[in-house]
Amino acid sequence: MKQNYKSYCLTLILVFMGFLQLSAQAIIINAPEPADNPNLPGNSVWGYVCAGNGGFNEYFVNITWAGTANAGNQFILELSDANGNFSSPTVLATITDKNATNDFDVSFSVPDDTRGLGYKMRVRSTDPVKLGTESPAYNMYYMDITNNLNISELGDGVPPGSVCATGPITLQVDNIPNPETYQYIWYRSGTLLTGQTGHTLNVTQSGMYNAYVDYGPNCTGSGNTDSNIVDVTIGGTGAGIAVNPPSRTILCPTDTETLSIDQTDPSWSYQWYKNDVAIMGAIGTTFTVNGGVVGFEGEYAVEISGMGICTERSASVTMNTPGSYSVTRVNPANVVLLPTQVQTLSVTTDANSPTYKWYRNGAEITGETNSSLSVTESGNYYAQVTETGGSCGSSSKNSETTVVVTPASFEIVLDYADTYTSCVSTSSVLEVATINAVASDGTKTNVTQDLKDAFAFQWQKDASDIAGQTGSAISLTSNLENGNYRVNANIDSYSATSNVLPVQLLTSDTVTISSTSTVYCSASDIVTLSSSLELSTETYEWQLDGSAVSTTDMALNVSSTGTYRLVLDRDGCQLISNEIVISPLDENLIALEPSGNLVIPEGTTRTVNASGGTAYRWLDANNMEISTSDSASITEPGTYTLIASIDNCDIVRQFEVSILDTFKVPNVITVNGDGINDQWVIPNSYSNRQDVNVIIYNGQGEEILNEFDYKNNWPQTSTAFTKQNMVFYYKIRNANEVLKQGTITVIR
């Protein structure tokens, strides 16, 4: 019955195609629909996908289309992402042998990373190129984890049974690889913990905790991932442990201090913490803090756990260093010593009763015991400061090293002070970025901060002095200033010339293009691009998707879709216009209200409205024009067609109209195979509707059928009825209420 109906509809579509004398480019591809799996017993049309369990991953869809496919055409079944987005679709199947078959089923498998509630499917053709209608969104999950989860506090894979703690704990999934890549459903004493989807759970309340891998509302139950149950008690009474008061909490570099717990038990496990982070390997009743270890300072505590006790952590003990002192270098890190010059180096300190020693190239300078030092030769200098009378006795610290250089020459390095890009930037600032003092052996010392203001500069463009430009930077704001720049620098008896920086600025002019339309539907449709500038004196090219398509047309007639722009040559740089995207016709712009197929009472009229177009033609089931406005009045059953125009583009919409059945829901059927009353046929106000749910129960109350979009096809065989007369119960409902319920007597 279903096949005959579909064949009838397809015949009408094909007749209509012939009536309009459509070319080979005219093709309509409907949304793929879930279909029966012939490899499974019974009727197995799916409403959602739960793949992976036991290795199962085979599903079917029904594909229907109308029109003419060219030789070599392929139909490609595609899957969106979990949000219904087709920007990067996944190919599920490629069909090459159905160009003469307008109705067929095809199998597919979902990828093993499929997990989400909003997957859509569509079919596209390759010759002619056509995108089919998108399907509704489906729940689809590949269940690669189908074993029971284990949750625990320790993460050791051992079910803890119960956990007692004086404060919050963390439960975690610990028996599957990469648990963080899944989403989970957590329960406390049977209550869903909304928003808790990670593989760890911070537990602050007592209760019975368990978890599942979240495979969506339809697949989670069949994933068999329900975890063990952990009975958690928060706020239990602890043993009252503490860290014994240490003999000292201030440690010198040579000191150690052993911390210990004030009570022990052979059945307890111990873990020491520093600053709330577990110390690796510190699992005994004591822990030794070493003052000689860098960064030993912090808060130390111990935690106990074990069978029959509450996990408990002690109060922390603070371990620290004695009051420290600092040594600060006053002079710059790099000092240039010019001929006949004397430079002074100095340090400051807050040490108690400090004494000073100065070193050059690692050797002590005899007799230099002040906080400052006068130098007349190059080398690496530092001061050693010794504090006497501190809590840890005498201690010494060295200052930072000062590099003193007597240069043989100077190196001047120019750079762009801003983010400069050739032929992109419209302005730029050049600066003296680095000044290096170069020793006779070629060693370089950065003295920029020390000597930059002491140098005299003269900027040059293309080897000629620029009047008035004598600072350490120069600002360029026009493409008329393009050229090669350098600077001459002088100090005392030294002179140096910098490196050369090329500058090629883009003009500040702009060019704008516009189009007569942004939608292109066919070769007969003309879309023209034009420029805001007069192009007769310009060197230019029109580009499509970054490639040149014309260098002579001052106005461009578009012949294909894509991204267009105009590129002009200005002083060797590209002046690029705005981009205009010419898109193919979007058939979704045309909408019908009401949408979908219609069921109307006999003798009544229903008005269907269209929107989104600039002109309309409505054809009835006999291909006769019934309206040219944005609405049509429908009184008769059949297949109706709307041809909506958007400028020069035509979009076809079809819908079925049927007369509302007036017979009542039958309560008796006779399954004797005579073709009369063999199946339970209900009015079309209930059947063939995706928003109506039909449920049938046997005499024991067991559900034997539960379908949306019921196709008047129950029962499919008479062999299931073991008795001459059997009574069944039905319920017909929508999302809000029960529409009809009663009994069905099956007579053989």
Buried (B, 14 or more C-beta within 10 A) or exposed (E): EEEEEBEEBBEBBBEBBEEBEBEEBBBBBBBBBBBBBEEEEEEBBBEBBBBBBEEEBEBBBBBBBBBBBEEEBBBBBBBBBBEBEBEEBBEBBEBEEBBEEBBBBBBBBBEEEBBBBBBBBBBBBBBBEBBBEBBEBBBBBBBBBBEEBBBBBBBEEEEBEEBBBBEEBEBBBBBBEEBEEBBBBBBBEEEEBEEBEBBBBEBEEBBBBBBBBBBBEBBBEBBBBBBBBBBBBBBBEBBEBBBEEBEEBBBBBEBEBEBBBBEBBEEBBBBBBBEEEEBEEBEBBBBEBEBEEEEBBBEBBBBBBBEEBBBBBBEBBEBEBBEEBEBEBEBBBBBBBBEEEEBEBBBBBEBEEBEBBBBBEEEEBEEBEEBBBEBEEBBEBBBBBBBEEBEBEEBEBEBEEBBBBBBEEBBBBBBBBEEBEBBEBBBBBBBBBBBBBBBEEEBBBBBBEBBBEEBEBBBBBEEEEBEEBBEBBBBBEEBEBBBEBBBBBEBBEBBBEBEBBEBBBBBEEEBEBEBEBEBBBEEEBEBEBBBEBEBEEBEBBBBBEEEEBBEEBBEBEBEEBBEBBBBBEBEEBEBBBEEBEBEBBEBEBBEBEEEEBBBBEEEEEBEBEBEBBEEBBBBBBEBEEBBEEBBBEBEBBEBBBBBBBBBBBBBBBBBBBEBEBEEEBBEEBBBEEEEEBBBBBBBBBBBBBEEBBBBBBBEEEEEEBEBEBBBBBBBEEEEEBEEEEBEBBBBBBEEEEEBBEEEBEBBE
